[in-house]
Amino acid sequence: MTAQTGTSDAVTTVYQVSGMSCGHCEGSVSAELSELPGVSSVKAVASTGEVTVVSAAPLEEAAVRAAVDEAGFELVGRA
């Protein structure tokens, strides 16, 4: 899901990530994705595997996949 937020130009995208099982997992994924250029916030939820990313512009899926891989998890795709 990609959606424009109300008054800003931010883009919110929800990704599905497999392998997260705890708060530490959420933190690892969030930390890696937060380092991508233009990302302003990341919220990972281990119980659902969903990771919500708010960025200034749409992110390249390859960059998101590389960040999730670096954290030790697998990007399934967009939720």
N, C-alpha and C positions, 0 to 999 in steps of 0.2 A: 504494500500500500504506500503510495506516495501522495502527499497532500500538501497544498499550500496552507500555511497558517494564517490567521486573521489579518493583522495589520502589518506584519513584517514580510520580508522576502524569504524567510526561512522555509526549508523543505523538511518535512518529517517523513521518515521512511522506517518501516518495521521489517526486520529481518528475522528469519528462523535460524537458530544456531543449535546444533546437537552437541550433547556431551556435558552441558552445564548441570551441576547437581547441588550447588551450595552458594553461599554468599561470596566465598573466595573466588569461585568460578565467575560469578557476576562481575566482581571487581577486576579480574584479569581481563575479561573481554572489554569492559568499559574503559579501562586504562589504555588498552591498545587502540581502540576506536577513537578515543578522545584525542589521540596524537595526530589523526588525519587532518590535513588542512581544511579549514572551514567548518569543522565540527564544533558546535556550541554546547551540546549536551548528549548524554548517552544514558539510557536506563535499560539494564538487563534484568530479566526475570527468569531465574533458573527453573522454576516449576513449570513454566510454559515454553521455555526455550526462545521466547521473543526478546528481541533487542530493538529498542526504539532509538533512532538517531535523528537529532535535529542538526541540520547543516545549512550553511549559507547558499549552497547550490547542490544539485543532485551529485551523489558520489559515484565514482567508477566502481562497478562491482568487483573488479580485480583488486582494487585497493582495499575494499572492505574484506574480501576473502583473505587477502594476505595478512591483514591485521588480526582477523579471527584465528587464522592458522598460527600466527605468532603467539597468540594466547593459549594455544593448545587445543583448540576446538574446531568444529567444522561448520562452515556456512552452508546451510541447506538451500537458501534462496530468500526471496522476499516472502513475507508472511501474507 
